[in-house]
């Protein structure tokens, strides 16, 4: 009977650890999606004629600067790849052949986790 209780305790401990790891990973992904949303808004606010934004990569440097790579499809159908937003204490830095201005219409955004908005 003692062995049985011990295995139940070990099993419960493993389940608790797995759940806590899942929650931590979800919180990290949520923080990344929030930053990606901010980047998409920034692109929309500073570039016109955007139809779609696809976030292709997110990474963070040791200095705390977040690099968000993305591609844009303009309303004309032109695809502009190789864009990067650097986010940090200095604000935002972007641009790579995009038309300056502001996009008024709705923009489709695909995040690194595959979700679309």
N, C-alpha and C positions, 0 to 999 in steps of 0.2 A: 504494500500500500504506500510506503514511503517513496519508493521508486516512482510510482505512478504520479504522486503529488509533485515530485521533483521535476518530472518531464512536463507536467502541466505548467509549472512555474517557468521553466526554461522556454517553453513554447509561447507563453504570454509575454515574456521579456522580449523575445524575438519579434513578436507582432508589434509591441509598443515601439521598439527601435525602428522597425520598417515604417510605421505610420509617422513617426517623428521625422524621419528622413524624407518621406514624401511631402510632408507639410513644408519642411525647410526648402526643398527643391521648388515647390509651387510658389513660395514667397519670392525666391530668387527670380523665377521666370516672370512673376508679376511685376517686379521692379524693372526688369528689362523691357517688358511690354510698355510700361508707363514712359520710360525714356524714349522708346521707339515712337510712341504716339506724339511726344513732344517734338521729336525730330521731324515727323511727318507734318505736323502743324507748322513748324518753322519753314519747311520747304514750301508748303502751300502759301504761306504768308509772304514769301520772298521771291517766288517764281510764278509766272503766269502761264496759262494754257496747259495745265497739267491735268491729265486724265487718270493716271494711275501711278502709284509709288510702290515699289517692291523693295522692302528692306532685305538686303542680302546677307549682311553680317553685322554682328555686334561684338565688340571687344573693349576691354578696359586696360589702360596702361597702368604701371605701378604708380604714376604720379596722379592718378585719379581722373585722367582724361578719358572720356568715352568716345570711341570711334564707331560711327554707324554708317556702314556702306549701303548705298541704295542705287536703284535704277529707276528711271522715270519714263513713262510713255506720255508724250504730249498729245493734245487734242488733234493735231495734224497726223498722228500716227508715228512720228519720229521717236525713236528710242534713244535715250541718253544714258549710257552706262558709265560706271567708274566715278560716281559721285560719292562724297564722304562728308559727313557732318562731324565735327569735333566739338564735343560738349565738355565744358569745364568751368572753372571760376571766371574765365574771361568771356564767357557767353558762347555764341555759336559761330562756327566758321564753315562755309560751304561754297558751292558753285563748281560747275564743270560744263560749260556750254548751255546752261539753262537761260531762258529769257527772263530778265528781271521784271518785277511787278508782283501782282497778287492774283491768285486763282480764286475766283468768286464761286464757281460751281463746286459741287461735291466731288471728292476724289476717292477712288478706291485705293485702299492700302493693304498690302500683304506683309505680315510681320514674320520675323525669323522662325517663330513657332508654327508657321503655316496658316494661322488664322487670318481671315480677311475682314475688313470693315469698310 
